[in-house]
């Protein structure tokens, strides 16, 4: 990636030779060119929100920016890309979306996230630190920036306009108005689950902003909840890619003797899973971990892995994440341990599971989803 501050060799995390997706896009480059062309002062506190793989933070490392991200993988990519550039990790302060933001922000750079709710939550958290002299610039691809995006900036920070598009990317310019009155944010958001979905019928779900289907139970999870393993006997269970944790919580409610590990790369998701689990007073034991899939989980230590793998990486469609989740599950499962997966029918997960485990059984299906089971031999 060529920037006004030099060239950077950037990769996504984890590095995978099969992953051909780039670690930056035209919107990152557009924002960096704007900062240099307009000679934006970068001597104060520079905050970068929503950096995808560390491209913005690494390019601005000499100005010691603060990076705020919901993604563990983004943090790891930033560390790796800084090291590759010969820059100490400490040059960038790495914060999560669950951490208190800086008390003062002089330059706020926002890579527009896919989730409008996450954008709202982060702008509301940062608004008290923004002053009338703060430079606020957002960036994203044209397909990611909508009228609702601009309305959020305007409602929370101040008057907002956009740039012309360049290489299908666009910038957002916002003039902060410290006197602006803002309504309190709705996050975290709680709702009661419907009846007829197994052990968690009528239970409470808690969602932080940015978690998938944060205001309702999505139809895929609803289907999965109706077809979870029954009968107990699973001592160690992993809810892999746990989201709000409703699947792992359902297993814990059904069998309080099982231990559930909730894992996700999203800080917002793991915070949601912990809040959901605690809101329901489940008497068993649970662990909540933000990380790279099942990395760090001992081999052969798990009886059951439950997963609804994502098939998007930001705007790109890819099966790389699902494949890594499946291979990780096989490593941590004991002989006889089971991986249960739900996915859209068209994704063909049964082929991948047969290739990896040597077996795959259809547990349930409807016109849109399949629940599959693979056993480690």
C-alpha positions in Angstrom: 0.0 0.0 0.0 1.5 3.3 -1.1 0.8 6.2 1.4 2.0 9.8 1.7 4.2 8.5 4.6 5.8 5.6 2.6 5.0 2.1 1.4 3.5 -0.5 3.7 3.4 -4.3 3.3 0.1 -5.2 4.9 -1.5 -8.6 5.5 -4.7 -9.8 7.1 -4.6 -11.9 10.3 -4.3 -14.8 10.5 -2.0 -15.0 7.5 -3.3 -17.7 5.2 -1.8 -18.4 1.7 -5.3 -19.3 0.5 -6.7 -15.9 1.5 -6.3 -13.6 -1.6 -8.2 -10.7 0.0 -6.3 -7.4 0.4 -5.6 -5.9 3.8 -6.6 -2.4 2.7 -8.9 -0.8 0.1 -9.4 2.5 -1.8 -11.2 4.1 1.1 -8.1 3.8 3.4 -5.9 5.3 0.7 -8.4 8.1 0.0 -8.4 9.1 3.6 -4.7 9.1 4.0 -4.2 11.2 0.8 -6.8 13.7 2.2 -4.9 14.1 5.5 -1.6 14.8 3.6 -3.1 17.0 0.9 -5.0 19.2 3.4 -2.1 19.2 5.8 -4.4 18.1 8.7 -2.5 18.7 12.0 -1.8 15.4 13.6 0.1 16.6 16.6 -2.8 16.1 19.1 -4.7 12.9 20.0 -5.5 11.0 16.8 -8.2 8.4 17.2 -8.8 5.8 14.5 -12.1 3.9 14.8 -13.0 0.8 12.8 -9.6 0.2 11.1 -10.1 -3.0 9.3 -6.6 -4.6 9.3 -4.4 -1.8 10.8 -3.8 0.1 7.5 -4.7 3.5 8.9 -3.0 3.0 12.3 0.2 1.7 10.7 0.4 4.5 8.1 0.0 7.1 10.9 2.2 5.3 13.4 4.7 8.2 13.7 1.8 10.3 15.1 1.1 7.6 17.8 -2.6 7.2 17.1 -5.2 5.4 19.3 -6.9 2.6 17.5 -10.4 1.5 18.7 -11.7 -1.7 17.2 -14.3 -4.4 17.9 -12.1 -7.0 16.3 -9.4 -9.1 18.0 -8.1 -10.1 14.5 -7.7 -6.4 13.7 -5.6 -5.9 16.7 -3.4 -8.9 15.9 -3.1 -7.7 12.2 -2.1 -4.3 13.4 0.6 -5.7 15.7 1.9 -7.9 12.9 1.9 -5.1 10.3 3.7 -2.7 12.7 6.3 -5.3 13.3 6.7 -5.9 9.6 7.3 -2.2 9.1 9.9 -2.2 11.9 7.7 -0.1 14.2 7.2 -0.9 17.9 3.7 -1.9 18.8 3.6 0.8 21.5 3.5 3.4 18.7 -0.2 2.7 18.4 -2.4 2.5 21.5 -4.8 -0.5 21.0 -8.2 -0.1 22.6 -11.3 -2.2 22.2 -14.9 -1.0 21.7 -15.5 -2.0 25.4 -12.6 0.2 26.7 -13.1 3.8 27.9 -12.2 6.1 25.0 -9.6 8.9 25.3 -10.8 12.0 27.3 -9.9 14.3 24.4 -9.9 13.7 20.7 -8.3 16.2 18.3 -8.5 14.1 15.1 -11.2 11.5 14.7 -10.9 9.1 11.8 -13.7 6.7 11.2 -13.7 3.7 8.9 -17.4 3.2 8.5 -18.4 -0.2 9.9 -20.9 -2.6 8.4 -23.1 -2.2 11.4 -25.0 1.1 11.8 -25.6 0.3 15.4 -21.9 -0.1 16.1 -21.2 3.3 14.4 -23.9 4.9 16.6 -22.6 3.4 19.8 -19.0 4.4 19.1 -19.9 8.0 18.0 -22.0 8.4 21.2 -19.1 7.1 23.3 -16.6 9.5 21.6 -18.8 12.6 21.4 -17.9 13.9 24.9 -14.2 13.9 23.9 -14.8 15.8 20.7 -14.4 19.6 20.8 -15.2 22.3 18.3 -11.7 22.1 16.9 -11.7 18.4 16.3 -11.1 17.3 12.7 -13.6 14.5 12.0 -13.2 12.5 8.8 -15.0 9.3 7.9 -14.2 7.0 5.0 -15.8 4.0 3.3 -16.6 2.5 0.0 -19.6 4.1 -1.7 -21.8 1.0 -1.1 -21.0 1.3 2.6 -22.1 4.9 3.1 -25.8 5.6 3.1 -28.1 8.5 4.0 -28.5 6.9 7.4 -24.8 6.9 7.9 -24.6 10.6 7.3 -27.6 11.2 9.5 -25.8 9.5 12.4 -22.8 11.7 12.1 -25.0 14.8 11.9 -27.3 13.8 14.8 -24.4 12.9 17.2 -21.5 15.1 16.2 -22.6 18.0 14.0 -23.1 19.2 10.4 -22.0 16.6 7.9 -21.2 16.4 4.2 -19.5 14.0 1.8 -16.8 14.2 -0.8 -16.9 13.2 -4.4 -16.3 9.5 -5.0 -12.8 8.3 -6.0 -12.3 4.7 -7.0 -15.7 3.9 -5.5 -14.6 5.3 -2.2 -16.0 8.4 -0.4 -15.1 10.6 2.5 -17.3 12.0 5.2 -16.6 15.5 6.7 -18.2 16.5 10.0 -18.0 19.8 11.8 -18.4 19.1 15.5 -21.0 21.0 17.5 -20.3 20.6 21.2 -23.6 22.2 22.1 -25.6 19.4 20.3 -28.1 17.6 22.5 -27.9 13.9 22.1 -30.3 11.2 23.2 -28.9 8.3 25.2 -27.9 5.3 23.2 -30.1 2.1 23.4 -27.1 -0.2 23.9 -26.9 -2.8 25.3 -30.3 -4.0 24.2 -32.3 -6.8 25.9 -35.3 -8.7 24.7 -37.2 -11.9 25.7 -36.9 -15.0 23.6 -40.1 -16.5 22.1 -41.5 -19.8 23.3 -41.0 -23.0 21.4 -37.2 -22.8 20.9 -36.0 -25.3 23.5 -34.3 -24.7 26.8 -34.0 -20.9 26.4 -37.7 -20.3 25.6 -38.8 -17.1 27.4 -35.3 -16.3 28.5 -33.4 -13.0 28.2 -30.9 -12.1 25.5 -28.5 -9.1 25.9 -26.8 -7.6 22.8 -24.2 -4.9 22.6 -24.1 -2.8 19.5 -22.7 -4.5 16.4 -23.7 -8.0 17.2 -25.5 -9.8 14.4 -29.3 -9.4 14.6 -29.0 -7.5 17.9 -32.7 -6.5 18.1 -34.2 -9.9 17.4 -33.5 -13.6 17.2 -32.3 -14.4 13.6 -34.0 -17.2 11.8 -30.8 -19.4 11.5 -30.2 -19.3 15.3 -33.9 -20.0 15.9 -33.7 -23.1 13.7 -30.4 -24.2 15.4 -31.9 -23.8 18.9 -34.7 -26.2 18.0 -32.2 -28.9 17.0 -29.4 -28.8 19.5 -27.9 -32.0 20.9 -30.0 -33.5 23.7 -29.4 -36.0 26.4 -26.4 -34.3 28.1 -23.1 -36.1 28.6 -21.1 -33.3 27.1 -18.7 -32.2 29.8 -16.9 -29.5 27.9 -18.8 -27.5 25.3 -17.6 -24.6 23.0 -19.9 -22.0 21.5 -17.6 -21.1 18.6 -18.3 -17.7 17.1 -20.7 -17.2 20.0 -22.3 -13.9 19.1 -24.7 -13.1 21.9 -24.2 -16.5 23.4 -27.7 -17.7 23.2 -26.7 -21.2 21.8 -24.1 -21.8 24.5 -26.5 -20.6 27.1 -29.2 -23.0 25.8 -26.8 -25.9 26.4 -25.9 -24.7 29.9 -29.6 -24.3 30.8 -30.3 -27.9 29.5 -27.4 -29.4 31.3 -26.0 -27.3 34.2 -23.2 -29.8 34.7 -21.5 -28.9 31.4 -18.8 -26.3 31.2 -19.3 -23.9 28.3 -16.5 -21.9 26.6 -17.9 -18.9 24.7 -15.4 -17.7 22.0 -15.6 -14.9 19.4 -13.2 -12.5 17.8 -15.6 -9.6 18.5 -15.2 -7.9 21.9 -18.9 -6.7 21.6 -20.0 -10.3 21.0 -18.2 -11.8 24.0 -19.5 -9.0 26.2 -23.0 -9.8 25.0 -22.5 -13.6 25.6 -21.4 -13.0 29.1 -24.3 -10.6 29.8 -26.8 -13.1 28.3 -25.4 -16.0 30.4 -25.5 -14.0 33.6 -28.9 -12.5 32.9 -30.4 -16.0 33.0 -28.8 -17.1 36.3 -27.4 -20.3 34.8 -25.9 -22.3 37.7 -23.1 -24.0 35.7 -19.5 -22.9 34.9 -18.7 -20.7 31.8 -15.6 -19.0 30.4 -15.7 -16.1 28.0 -12.8 -15.6 25.6 -12.0 -13.1 22.9 -9.6 -14.6 20.5 -8.7 -16.2 17.2 -11.1 -19.1 17.1 -9.9 -22.1 19.1 -6.3 -21.0 19.4 -5.1 -21.7 22.9 -7.7 -24.4 23.6 -5.8 -27.7 24.4 -6.1 -30.5 21.8 -8.5 -33.3 22.6 -10.1 -31.3 25.5 -13.6 -30.7 24.2 -16.7 -32.9 23.8 -18.9 -30.7 21.7 -18.4 -27.7 19.4 -21.4 -25.7 18.2 -20.9 -23.1 15.4 -22.7 -20.9 13.0 -19.7 -19.8 10.9 -19.7 -16.5 9.1 -19.3 -16.5 5.3 -18.4 -12.8 5.0 -15.2 -11.0 5.9 -16.5 -7.4 5.9 -17.9 -7.0 2.4 -16.1 -10.0 0.9 -17.6 -13.5 0.6 -15.2 -16.2 1.7 -15.1 -19.7 3.3 -11.7 -19.1 4.8 -13.1 -18.4 8.3 -15.4 -21.4 8.2 -12.6 -23.8 7.2 -10.4 -22.5 10.0 -13.2 -23.0 12.5 -13.8 -26.6 11.3 -10.1 -27.5 11.4 -9.8 -25.9 14.8 -12.8 -27.9 16.1 -11.2 -31.1 14.9 -8.0 -30.4 16.7 -9.7 -29.6 20.1 -12.3 -32.4 20.0 -11.6 -35.6 21.8 -12.1 -38.9 19.9 -15.8 -39.3 19.7 -16.3 -35.6 20.1 -18.9 -33.8 17.9 -19.0 -30.7 15.8 -22.5 -29.3 15.2 -22.8 -26.7 12.5 -25.7 -24.7 11.1 -25.4 -22.9 7.7 -27.2 -21.9 4.6 -27.9 -24.8 2.3 -26.0 -23.3 -0.6 -22.7 -23.2 1.3 -22.0 -26.9 1.0 -20.5 -27.4 4.5 -21.2 -31.1 4.3 -18.5 -31.4 1.6 -15.9 -29.7 3.8 -16.9 -31.7 6.9 -16.6 -35.0 5.0 -13.2 -34.0 3.6 -12.0 -33.0 7.1 -13.7 -35.5 9.4 -14.5 -38.3 7.0 -18.1 -38.1 7.9 -21.1 -35.7 8.0 -24.7 -36.3 9.0 -27.7 -34.2 8.3 -29.5 -33.6 11.6 -32.2 -31.2 10.3 -33.0 -29.0 7.4 -35.5 -26.6 6.0 -35.7 -24.7 2.7 -32.9 -22.3 3.8 -30.7 -24.0 6.5 -29.1 -27.3 7.4 -27.8 -28.5 10.7 -24.9 -30.9 10.3 -23.0 -33.1 12.7 -19.4 -34.4 12.3 -17.7 -36.8 14.7 -14.0 -37.0 15.3 -12.9 -40.6 14.8 
